[in-house]
Amino acid sequence: MFLIVNLLGIFVFIAIAALFSNDRKNIPWRSVGVVLALEIALAWFFTQFKAGQIAVQGAADGFNWLVSVASKGIAFALPEWLTSNNGGPNFVTSALLPILLVVPLFDILTYIGLLPWLIKWIGKGLAFVTGQPKFEAFFSIEMMFLGNTEVLAVSKNQLDSMSARRNFTLAMMSMSCVTSAIIGSYTQMVPGNYVLTAIPLNILGAIIVASILNPTKVTPEEDIIVNVTEKGEKKEPFFSFLGDSILGAGKLILIITATVIAFVSLAALINQLFSLTGLHWLTLENIFGVIMFPFAWLLGFSVDDAFRLAQYMGTKLVTNEFVVMGEVSKSIMAGKGFFANEHARVVLTVFLTSFANFGTIGMIIGCFKGLVNKEKNDYISARVPYMLLAGVLVSLLSAATAGLFVW
C-alpha cells in the first residue's frame, strides 16, 4: 500500500510542477522522461550498491580537501571564527569564506582555458543524454558539490551572456544544491550514505523541475560557452585578473551575508508577531508543516507519521537543514522511535540534504544582485515563489525516488 503511494507521489510532484509551469505547451517531456528514468535508476544504484556510494564519497572528499586548504587562510586571519560555535559547523567559515579560494581558483582555471574546455565536452555529453543546453548541463554537475553561491560566482561571464530567462533557470536549480564544505557536517548528524545519495538525485531533480516550470528554448547560436576573453582579444594581465577575482569574491560574501541575515531575521520577526496572538502553536514552521502534510503522506507514510515528517519539513523550509538535523540526530543515527523505520530515515535525510529554504532565496538573490545587471536581477526577484516551489519539489522528488527502494 505505502509503496504504491510512494510511487504515485513521484508522478504527483511532477504533475504539480506542470500545473505551475509558465509555458506548459513547450515542456520537453521526452527530456523529462529520460532524466526521471535516470534518477530512479541512480536511486536504486546508490541505495542498493556500495560502488555508487564510494564514487560519490571520493568526489566529496576531494572538494572537502579543497575547503580544508581554504581553512588555512581563515585560521591565519580569523582563528577564533573557526571555534566560535564550539568547534561545530559555522555558516560563515564553512559556506562563505571558502569562496575566497574557490572563486579565484575556478577563475584561474577559466583564465587558462581548462574550465571552458571541460564545460564544452562534459556539457556536450550531458546535454546529449538529458536534452539540456550545454551550460545548464554542466552547471548541474558543478553545483553538485560547489554550492549555489560558489557555482554562480565562478559563472559570472556566462550569466552575463545569457538571457534573463536562462538565468532564472539557474536560480531555480541553485535552490537544490549543497556546499562541499558542509557535507562532512551532514554525515556526522544523519546517515552519511543517504546524504551522498541525495546529492546526485537533487541535481537530476533540479533539471527535471526547472525544465517543467521554466521551459526555455535555446538556439544553437545561444548554446555557447563564454571564455574570459573573446577570440583575438588580448588577455588581461594575470595578477590584475586575479586581484579583480578576489575582490569580487569578497564583495559577494558581504552581499550574501547581509541578505541571509535579513531573510532569517524577517522569519523570526513573523514568528514573534504570531506569538502575540497567544497561540503558541502558530508559527511559520507549523503552518508549513500543515501545508507539507499531504506531500509527506505521498512519500509513503501513515497519517500520524506523515504529520510528524511534515513538521520537520516545515521547520527546514523556514530555518535550515542544520536545525532539523540537530533535533533528530541522536534518534536517526540510533534508529530509535520514528526512525526505527528505515524508510523514514532515508526519506527525511534526502529531503534535508539541500539548501532549499527561505534563507537560500536570500543567498541566491544576493548573489545575482552582485553578478548580473539590474534587469536580469529584477526578473529573477519577481519570481521568488517559483524558486521556493522548485526547491521543495526537487527535495520531494529526490526523497520519493530514494524512498522507493528502502523500506
N, C-alpha and C positions, 0 to 999 in steps of 0.2 A: 504493500500500500504506500508506505513512505517513499520507496524507491520510485514508484510511478509519479508521485507528486514532485519529487526532486527532478525527475526527467522533464515533467511538464513545466516546472519552473524555468528551465533554460529557455524554452520557447516563449514563455510569458514575458520574460525580461527582454527578449529580442522584439516581441510584439509591442511592448511599451516604448522601446526606442523608435520603432517605426511610427507609432502613433504621434510622437512628438517631433518627428523628422521635419526639417524645414524645406525638404524637397523630395517627397515620397516617390514621385514619378521617376526620379533618377537614382534611386538606391541601387547600388551594384550587388544584387542578390547573389549572383554567381560567386563573386569575390567573398561575400559574407559567408556563404555556404562552405567554401574551401577553407577559410580561416577558422570557422567554427569546428569543422571536422578535425582540423589540425590541433585545435585547442583541446578537444575531447581526447584525441589520441595522446597528446602530451600529458594530460591529466592522468590518464591510465598508466603511461610510462613512468611518470615521476612518483606516483603513489604505489606502484607495484614493483618497480625495479630500482636497485641501488645505483646502477650505472648512470642514470639521468641525474640523480641527486649528487653524485660525485662530480659530474661535469659542471653543474651549476655552482657547487661549493668551490671548485677550483677557480672559477671566474671571480666569484665573490672574494676569495682570498687575495686575488691579485689586486682588486680595487681597494680592499681594506689595507693592503700593504702601502698603496699609494697615499691613502689618507693618514696612515701611521707616519709616513715621511713628512706629511704636512704638519703633523702634530709637533715635530721637532722645532719648526719655526714658531709655532704657537707657544710652546714651552719656553723658548728663549725670550720672547717678548712679553708674554702674559701667563707665566707659570701658574698663578693662582686660579686662573679661569679653568684649568683642567681638573681641578679638585674642588671647585666651588659647589658641586652637587654631590658631596660625599663620595667623590670618585665615580659617580654613576653617569649615565648619558646626559650630556649638556647640549641643548639645541644649538647654541651659537658655535661652540667649539667642534661639534661633530657634524653639523649640517651646513654651517655658513662659512666659517673661517677657512676650511679647506678649499673653498672657491679660489682663494688667493694663490693656490698652487695648481689646482685643476684647470682653471680657465687659461692661465698663461701656458701651461703645458700643452693643452689642446690647440691653443692659438699658434704655438710653435710648430706643432705637427701640421697645422694648416699652412703656415708660412713656408715650410719646406716642401709642401705638396703631398705629404703622406696621407693626411686625413681626407683630402678630396679624392685621392686615388682609391682609398678604402670605401668611401661613400659611393663612388662610381660603380665599383664592381660588386660590393656586398648589396648595395641598393638595387642594382640590376637583378641580382639573384632573388632577393626578397620580393621585389616588385613583380617578377615573373610568377612567383608562387602565390602571392597574395592579391595581385592586381592593383597594388598601390603605386603611386608615384615614387620615383627613386628616393627622394629625400625623406618623405614620410616613412618609407620602409626602413631606411637606415636610422632615422630618428627613433623609431620604436626600439631598436636594439641599443642605441646609445643610452636611452633613458632607463634601460633595464637595471643599470647599476649606478649611473652618474647622478640621477635625481633630476627633478624638474628644473630647478634654478640653474644648476651647472650645465645641463644639456642645452637649455635655451641660451645661456650666456655664450657658450662656445659656438653657437649657430647664428650669431648676430648678422653676419654678412648675408647668410641665406634668408633670414627673416626679412631683411630689407628688400630683397629681390622678389619676394613672394607676395601674392595678393593678401588682402585683409582676411578673406575667407579661408585661405590655406593657413594663415597664422592662427586663426580661430580653431582649426582642426588640431594644430599642435597644442594649443592651450587646453583643449578638452583631453587630449591624450596625456598631457602632463599631470593631470589630476590623479593618474593611476600608477605613478612610479614610486620608487623609494630611492634613498641615497645610500650608496655602498657603505658610507661611514657608520651607519647605524644598523646594518644588517646583523652585525655581531651582537649588538644590544638586544635586538629582537630575539635572537636564538637563545639568549640567556633567560628570557621571560616566557616564551611559548615554544612549542616543538619546532626545532630547527628544520627538520625535514619538510614540514609543511610550509614554513616561511620560504624556503628555497623553491618549493613547488609553486607558490603563489606568484613569484616574480615573473617568470615567463608567461604564465597564464594571464596575468594582468596586461602584459604587452599585447598579446593576441586579442584579448578582450577589448583593449583600447582601440585597436584597429577596427574591430567589428562595430563597436558602438559609435565611434567617430564617423565611420563610413555610412551608417544609417542616419544618425542625427544631422550630419552636415555633408551630404554627398557633394563632391566637388570635382568637376571635370577639369583635367589638366592637359593642355595641348602639348605636343612634342616640343614645341618651342619653349614652353614654360617649365617643362620637366628637365631642368638642368641643375648642375651643381656649381655653386659660385666659389671661385678662388679668391685668395687675398687680393690679387691684382689681376686686371684684365690682360689678355694676350698682347704682348708688345709694350705693356706699361712697365715703367721702372719700379722695382720694389722699394718700399720704404726701408731705410737702414734698420738692421735687425734690432739694435738696442733701443732705437726710437719706437719701433713697433712693440717691443716687449714692455717698455715703460707705459705706453698707452694701454696695453692689455692689463697690466697690474692695476693701474689707476681705474680702469673701467670695472675691474673685478671688485675693487674696494668700494666704489660708488654703488655698485649693485648690492653689496652686503648691507650698506646703510639703508637703501631703499626697501629691501626685503624686511629687515629688522623692524623698521618703523611701521610698515604695513601690517606685519604679523601681530605686533603688539596692539595695534589699533583694532584689528578684527577680533582677537581673543578678548580684549577688554570690553568691546561692544557686546559680545555674547554674555560676558559676566554681568554687565550692566542690565541686560534684559532679564536675566535670572533674578537680579536684585529687585527689579521693578515687579516681577511676578510675585516675589516673596511678600510684598506689601499687601497682597490680597489676603494673606493669612492661609492660603492654600499651599502648604509646603511641598505637595507633590507636583505643583505646577512649575515645571522647569523646561527649558528647551530640550534637555535630554529625554525627559518623559514624553514630551509632545512628539518628538521624532521617533521615540520608541513605539508609540501608538501608530504613527504613520508607517513604520517599518514592519509592524506585526504581520500583515498578510504576506509580505515578501519573505519574512523569516519562516513562516509556515510552508511556503513553497520550496524551501530548502530541505524539506523532509523531516519535520518535527511535529510532535503533538502540540495541542493548543497551549498548554502550560509552558512547555519548553520553548515554543516559538516566541511567547511573550518575553520570557527571560532573555532569550537571544536578541530580540528586538531592542530591549533596553540597552544591552551592550552596544549594539549597532548605533543607537541614537546617541549614546554618550561619545562614541568615537567620532561621529559626524560633527558634533558640537564642539568637542575639545580636540583630542587627537588619539592616535593608537596607543601611545605610551600610557595614558591614563587608564585605559581598559586593560592593557597588558599587565600593568602593575596591580590592578584589582584582582585579576583572575590567575595570576602567575602561579601561585602555590597550588591552587586546585587543579589547574590544567596540566601542570607538569607532573603532578602526582596522580592524575586521573581519578580524582575524587568527586563525589556528588554529581552534579550535572555533567561534568567532564569525564565521568566513568564511561560515558558513551563516546566511542572513538569518532563517530560521525560528528558529534558536537565539537570535538577538539579540532578536526580538520576544517570544518566549516567556519568556525569563529576565527581560527588562526589565519586562514586565507583571506577572510573578509577584512581583518585588521591590518594585513600586510600591504598597506598603500598609504599615500598621503591624502586620500580623499576626505577632506573635511573643510569647514569654513575657513580655517586659518590658511590652508593651502591656496584657496582662492585669492587671498590677500597676497601670498607669495608670488603667485603667477601674474596677477595684475601688476604688482610692483615691479616684477622682472620685465614684463613687456613695456611698462612705462619708461624703464631705463634703457630699452633696446631699440624700440621702433618709434615711428613718428606718431603724432597725436591722432591722426585719422585711423590708423590701424589699432592703436590702443583703445580709442573710443569704441570702435567696432566690437572689440573683444569685451570691454567693460559693460557694454549694453546687453551682453548675453551671458551674464554670470549664472543665472538659473540653469542654463544648458550645461555649463561646466560642472555644477554640482550634480545634476542629473547624470551626466556622463560618468563621473567618478563613482556614484552609487551603483549604477547599472553594471559597470565593469567589475566592481567588488562582488556584486551579487552573482554575476555570470561566472566569475572565477571560482567562487565558493561553491556554486552549484555543480560545476564540472568536476572539481576535485572531490566534493562530497559524494558524487555519483558512484565512486569506486571504493569508498571507505565506510563501513558500517560496523 
